[in-house]
């Protein structure tokens, strides 16, 4: 904590996007004020939070009387206390307007029953429903009463758009700000989710190995997913089979002539989660030869295609499909352009594998589209 001297000037402090102004004082007085880098709840003498603890809502009509009583107990003269109380209560009352404004801006909106509550110290069945362009996409509801006249919850509301984000099949809650909310019986709902066979929830983009998510319910008719969470983070709904889907890191393409004189295209895919019998397709074309190995923790799959077959596919750009036997498939983001393949040097088959160091030097001369590489001499 630090001492703030109130003298013949305005003293201002900032809290979560709004100002509370202390008025002109004639006599210098010392008031304990919590360092605003920490939580005001840590300081029982904090002026503003002492007032708010006695109000029912931010625009409570008793604010002025409560504030003056607090100030008088600190030895502030009655006239000066009245000025300070008026300014402080105006700032507190503006919180509701500031919250509502922050919750609806730039195509994003939020619906809540908070505004209907008559006692913000014990808000029953509180919920917040996030929407984008008028379409609901995420909701958080609490089964236990919440004291919204506390620092943590006020801080959440004053930064609502940053603390809660939602889109189709995705909800993110700022754990640093709202981490304790999960202790109030929080239930999260995703609206308008894609159709699933067996949905699961990823936590921070990873499989929920720690069992953070529980009570998952998927309503196929309403396209909703409802679940509980031990603590807050980012949550994403995905098909359970996607956990076993191939994870493609890099693709390399080379053209060569086989030992029997046929022109071929060699596609090498590196990544993770490739099954032993993984398959590679280029567009709708199946590879006629595939082999897989693992090196330095990375899967490597090599597939060969007939060049004429690809050129006769009717498409200039072809998607690389990596398919695990159970049916999970990953499509690579960058398509293979047949125009680029036609421009490649035609290698002899045996030279592709002879000199690894030479291949590395040649790869430095290749042209790269993100992680899709076409090898030139």
N, C-alpha and C positions, 0 to 999 in steps of 0.2 A: 504494500500500500504506500501511497504518497500523500503528503499534505498539500492541499491547494489553498492558497490565500485568496479570499474573496475581498476585493478592495473597490475603490472608486472606478470600476471599469466593468465590462462584460466578461464573464468567464464562461467558456463554451466547451462542452465535451461532445464527442460523437459516439452514437450507438446504433449500429446496424442500419445505417442509412437515414437517420433523422437526428435533428439537433434538439437539445434541451438547453435553454438559455437561462443563466442566472442573472437577475437584474442588478441595477445599480444599488450599491450598499454604501452607507456613510461611515460605518465603523468596521475596521479590518477584523475579520473573524477567521479562525482556522476550522475547516470542515474536513473530516476524514473522507477521502474518495478513493475507491478501489482503482488500481491501475487497469485501464480498460483493455489491456492485452490479455488479461485473465478474466475469469468469470466473476461477475458482481456477487454471485451467490456466496463467494468466499469471504465477503466482507459484510458482517451483520450491520454495520453502521452506514452502509452505502445509502445515500439520500434517496435516489430514485427508486431503488428496489425496496426500500423501506416503505415508501408510499404505495407502490404497486401491490405489495403484499396485503394491503388493507383495502384495495379496490376490487369491485366485482368484475368490471370491464374497463378497458382503457378510457372510455368516455364516461366513466362513473361521475355523477353529479357531486359526489362527496369528495372529489379529488382535492379541491381547493382547501377545504377545511382540514383534511388529513395532512396535506402538505404543510400548511401553516403550523399545525400542531408539532410536526416533526422538526420544523425549523426553529420554532420557539424553544423546543427542548434542547436545541443546540446553542441557545443563547442569542439567537438572531433577534433583533428588535422587531416589534410587531409590524411597523410600517414596511420595513425592508422584507420581512417574511411574506407579507401579502404580495409584494411585487414578484419575488422569486417564485412563490406558489403559483401565481397566475401564468407566468411564462412556462414553468415546468409542466403544469397540467395541460396547457395548450399543446406542448410537444407530445405528451403521453396520448392525448386524445387523437392526435393526427396519425397515430400508429395504425389504426383500423383502415383509414383511407390509403395510407402508404402500402399496407399489405394487399388490399384489394387491387390497387394499381399494379403492383409487382406480379400478381398472380395472373393477370390477363394482359398480355402484350405480345406483339409480333406474331400473331396467328396461334399462339399458345394461350390456353386458358385453364382455369381450375374452378371446380365447384366444391363448396364445403358447407357444412352445417354449423361452422364455428360462429358465424355472424348471428345465428339465432339463439345462441346460448346466453343465458342471463347471468351466469356465474362462470367466468373464465378460469376460476381456480379448480373447477370440477366439471369439465366438459364431458358429457356422456355420449357414447357411440359416435365419437368424432370420426370424420372421414374427409379425405381430399381426393378429388377425381380430376385427373389431368386430361386435357383434350387438345387436339391439334386441328385447327380449322373447323372447330365445332364438332369434331368426332372424338368421342371418349376413347382413350387408349390405355389408361392405367389408373388404378385406384389403390389407396391405402386406407384401411379402417382399423379402429382401435376398440377393443372390447372392454377396456378398463378406463375409468375416468382419468383425465389429464389436467394438470395444472398449467394452463397456458399463460399465466401471468408470471412465468419464471423465465430466467435468462435464456436457457437452452431452447425453449419452444418459441420465444419471441425472436431469437436469432434465426431459427428455421424459417419463420414466417416472413421476416424482412428480407430474406434471400431465397424465396421459394423457388424461383425458376432455376436457380443454380443447384438447389438442394434436392429437387425432385425432377427427374426427366423421364419421359415415357414415349414410346412409339410402338408400332405393331410388334407384339411379342417381346417387348423389352421394357424394363423398369430399372432406373438407377436412383439410388438414394445416397446422399453424401454421408458416409459413415462417420466422418469427423464431426459433423454438425448434429446428426440425428441418430447417432449410434445407440443411445439409450431408449429410443422409441420402441424398439423391438420388445422391451420389457413390459409394454402396456398392451400385450395381446394383439400385436399387429397382424393383419391379414392383407395380403397383396393380391390384386386381381389384374390380369391382362385381358383387354378386350380385343375383338376382331383378330384373333390369332389365326394363322394358317391352319388348314386341316391337317391333323396329325393321326398317325396310327398309334404311336406310343410316345407321347411327349415327355421330356425331362427338362429341368432347369439348370442351365450353366451358371456358375457363380464366378464373376469376374472373367468370363470367357473360358472357364475351365470346368471339368467334371467336378461335381459336388462330392469330393471324396470325404469331407469332414461331416457330412450330414447336416449341413446348415439349413437346407430346405426340408420342410415336412408338410404333411396334410395336403399333398398335391391333388387337385381335382380338375379334370378336363371335361368341359361340357361341349360336346361336339355340335349340338343344336344351336347353342348361343355363341359358339366360337370364343369361349372364355377359359382362362386358366386361373385357378385360385390356389394360393399356398401360404404357408407361414414361413418365417425365417428367424433363425436364432440371432442373427445380427444383419445389419444392412450393408449393401454393396450394390453391384450391378447384377441384374438377373436377366437371362435370355432364354426363351423357350425354343427348343430344337427337338428334332426327331431323335429318339434314343439310338437308332442305327447310325446316326451321323458321328457318334463317338468312335466308331470303327472305320469311318470313311478315310480314304487315303489323304495324306497331307502333302501336297506338292510344293517343293521348294524351288526347283530349277529344272529347266528342260533344255536339251541341246539337240540340234538337228544337223545331219550330214547326209550328203548324197554319195553313193558309191556304185561301182559295178561289181557284181558278184563273180565268183570263179567260173560260172557257166555263162557269163556274158549278159546277165539281166541287170537293168538299172534299178537300184533300190534306194530307199530312204531309211536312214537309221535314226531313231528317236530314243534318246536317253533321258529318263525321268529320275530325278533324285528327290527324296522326301522321307516321310515316315508313315508308319501304319500300313505298309504294303504287305499283303498276305503272300504266302509262298507261291500260290497259284494266281497271282494278280495278272490282269489282262490289260492291254493297252489298245485303244481304238483311236484312229485318226479320222475325224468326221464319222461316217457310217462304216468305214473300212476296218476290217479286222487285220491284226498283224499276222504274218505267216510264221514268225519266229519270235519268241520272247524268252528272255533269261533274266534272273534276278540274283543279286548278291547284296551283302551288307558290308559296309566299310565305314569305320569310325562312327558307328552309331547311326549311320544314314543308309536308308534303303536305296538301291539303284536298280532300275529296271531298263533293259534294252529291248526295243522292239523294231522289227524290220517290216517294211511295206514295199510293194511293187510300185514304182514310180508311175507307170502307165495307168495303173488302177486308180491312183490318186488323181491324175490329170483328167481321167474320164469320169470323175465323181460328179461333175457338174457344178462344183463349188470352187471358188478361188481360195477362200480361207477356210481352214478346217480346225475344229476344236479337238484338243487332246483329251481323251477320256481315260481315266485310270479307274479300273473296276476291280474291286475285291470279290471273291467268289460268292459271298453271301448276298451280294447285290448292291452294297453301298458303293457309290460312284462319286468321284470328284472330277469336275471339269476345270481345266487350266484356264486362267483368265485371259491370256493372250493367245490368239489363234495363229496357227501355222499358215503362212502365206505361200501358196504354190509359186507365185512369181519370184519370191526370194529363193525357193528351193531350185527352180530352174536355172537361176543365175549362179548357183554354187558349182565349184569345181567337182568333176566326177573322179572320186578316189577309187583306187583299186582296193578290193576287199581286204587283202592281207596287210596293206599299209595302215589301215585304221588302227590296228592293235600293236604294231611293231614297236614303236618308239614313244613311250609315254611322255618323255621330256619334249620331244618334238611336237606332240599334240598340245602341250601346254603353251609352247611358243606360238603355235598356230592359232590357239584360242585367243591369244592377245591381239591377233589381227582380225578376229571375227567381229561382226557387228551385232549389237545386243539390243533387244527390245525388252526392257525390264529384265526378267530372268529367262527369256527365251533367246537362245543363241544359235545363229546359223554359222557354221564353221567354213571359213575361207582359207585358201592356202597362204 
